[in-house]
Amino acid sequence: MKGLEECTEMRTLFIQENIIETIEGLDTLTQLRTLNLSDNMVKTITGLKYCIELDTLNLKRNRLG
């Protein structure tokens, strides 16, 4: 994912049903409350610890292990 670093006020992000393997750049999304990554091929997520307002996270049907 590119360009997320400029979206500092984003509160909801839906990226379901794609072929994404790596999620990075979440470190600037400190206001994010909902993140839906279901039905992808996600193996790696970085920067999630900075999403301190996150209360809904959907990672169903991915390749995390």
Phi, psi and omega per residue, in radians:
M1 nan 2.200 3.117
K2 -2.038 2.626 3.069
G3 1.571 -0.041 -3.118
L4 -1.215 -0.433 -3.084
E5 -1.082 -0.356 3.132
E6 -1.564 -0.130 -3.056
C7 -1.726 0.921 -3.013
T8 -1.153 -0.345 -3.136
E9 -1.706 0.025 -3.093
M10 -1.081 2.349 -3.139
R11 -2.002 -0.390 -3.123
T12 -2.377 2.328 3.124
L13 -2.426 2.041 3.101
F14 -1.966 2.038 3.133
I15 -2.324 0.747 -3.097
Q16 -1.444 2.778 3.065
E17 1.040 0.915 3.046
N18 -2.221 -2.901 3.112
I19 -2.129 0.752 -3.094
I20 -1.462 2.287 3.134
E21 -1.815 -0.548 -3.079
T22 -2.231 2.276 3.068
I23 -1.979 2.085 3.085
E24 -2.477 2.907 -3.133
G25 1.580 0.224 3.132
L26 -1.397 -0.137 -3.044
D27 -1.113 -0.337 3.107
T28 -1.699 -0.055 -3.100
L29 -1.620 0.990 -3.068
T30 -1.210 -0.271 3.123
Q31 -1.664 -0.065 -3.075
L32 -1.075 2.254 -3.139
R33 -1.951 -0.556 -3.106
T34 -2.285 2.262 3.108
L35 -2.347 2.066 3.124
N36 -2.008 1.958 3.112
L37 -2.081 0.362 -3.061
S38 -1.127 2.686 3.062
D39 1.026 0.795 3.028
N40 -2.082 -2.759 3.066
M41 -2.192 0.573 -3.037
V42 -1.065 2.205 3.060
K43 -1.957 -0.508 -3.024
T44 -2.410 2.365 3.035
I45 -2.276 2.217 3.075
T46 -2.157 2.574 3.100
G47 1.569 0.008 -3.092
L48 -1.109 -0.509 -3.115
K49 -1.134 -0.303 3.116
Y50 -1.483 -0.184 3.135
C51 -1.468 1.223 -2.984
I52 -1.256 -0.273 3.110
E53 -1.660 -0.038 -3.053
L54 -1.074 2.176 3.080
D55 -2.184 -0.185 3.091
T56 -2.342 2.094 3.137
L57 -2.322 2.089 3.136
N58 -1.982 1.986 3.128
L59 -2.110 0.376 -3.111
K60 -1.029 2.493 3.049
R61 0.971 1.087 3.034
N62 -2.247 -2.953 -3.099
R63 -2.072 0.568 3.095
L64 -1.223 2.470 -3.131
G65 -2.709 nan nan
